[in-house]
Amino acid sequence: MVGTLPGRTQGLGLITEPLLADLQIDRVDYAAINFWATLIGALFCLPCGRLADRFGSRAVQTTVIALLGLRVIAMSRVDSPIALAVCITLTRGVGQSALSVVSLALVGKQFRANINKAMAIYSLLAGIGFIAAFPSVGRAVLSYGWRAAWLSIGSVLIAVLAPLSWLLVKDTTIVDDPEATRTSDIPFAAAIRTSAFWIFALASSLFGLVYSGIALFNESILAQRGFDPSVYHTVLVVSTTLGLAANFGAGWLADKWPIQRITGIGMAILALAVAALPHVESYTHVMLYAAMGIAGGVVAVVFFSVWGQLFGRTELGRIQGAAQTMTVLASAIGPMLLAKTFAQTGSYAPVFLILAACIAALGFASWRVQA
């Protein structure tokens, strides 16, 4: 999951400003490239989920990691907006979409009774990896340039992560619930007809929309409030650290409370953080805004665990692939929405207030849905 960084909005956010200056691309044009790249990249989710169900996680995950590494290296050499658009599309599709789906399905297929705890630990490990990656890549970009940073990441994916995946990933399904049977699993077609699927998928997607928009232009958003790039890197670390704590809290609560309530709590925190963002004025306010990581930690546990918990493992790859498709589509809309708002009004505040209201409404709906 940490290897998906160059295909994620947070990863691209680390190189947005130097990339725009290097290739002399307008901010709105870049948002448009990202928008279409993410939409097309979303198409990778369902096929990858189907492949993971059919051929197992080991071969699919190793192949996807190697392909992502090649795409990242190619992106480090782009010299035109067209080449950039092609490379971002492929890194989005292979990284944000395909690798995320197979990584989540791998864990989801291993556990049923302890899925919430397993996903909380999974989120912790991924969070630790991202905490290390964000400042490391950020410093590399500032010190050596975005091209050298991307070349290094691609090389590590191919030379280190792909071989580790082949050696360590096992396709054997571990049934930790002796009473669980495949006959209780809900097939893909039936799962997507349930209201629970759509409520949880929409809640995760709306979080992705907000977070992707903020992540891609976070440096610009904070600069508008008077903060330098180093503050942005600090925010990434703080929000991810808070997200780790939220992973444990949500995982613990998920064993005691219905998953609907956990989702509602996460959305409430997110709504408050987004509504407060236009009022950030001091470094203390920035750190409070970083509390959005708490919402991210809660939503992550819900998104990672709810599909296997509700629908079983037989067609988990396809079900998670459909949900991931929605979140990827939403993450495409977020940056475009923020860029258009800023271009027309000179501020990000109007869109944040509207999004906060939508988040609160969906949080209320998730609280009441029957799972």
Secondary structure, 3 states (H helix, E strand, C coil): CHHHHHHCHHHHHHHHHHHHHHHCCCHHHHHHHHHHHHHHHHCCHHHHHHHHHHHCHHHHHHHHHHHHHHHHHHHCCCCCHHHHHHHHHHHHHHHHHHHHHHHHHHHHCCCCCCHHHHHHHHHHHHHHHHHHHHHHHHHHHHHHCHHHHHHHHHHHHHHHHHHHHHHHCCCCCCCCCCCCCHHHCCCHHHHCCCHHHHHHHHHHHHHHHHHHHHHHCHHHHHHHCCCCHHHHHHHHHHHHHHHHHHHHHHHHHHCCCCHHHHHHHHHHHHHHHHHHHHHCCCHHHHHHHCCHHHHHHHHHHHHHHHHHHHHCCCCHHHHHHHHHHHHHHHHHHHHHHHHHHHHHHCCCHHHHHHHHHHHHHHHHHHHHCCC
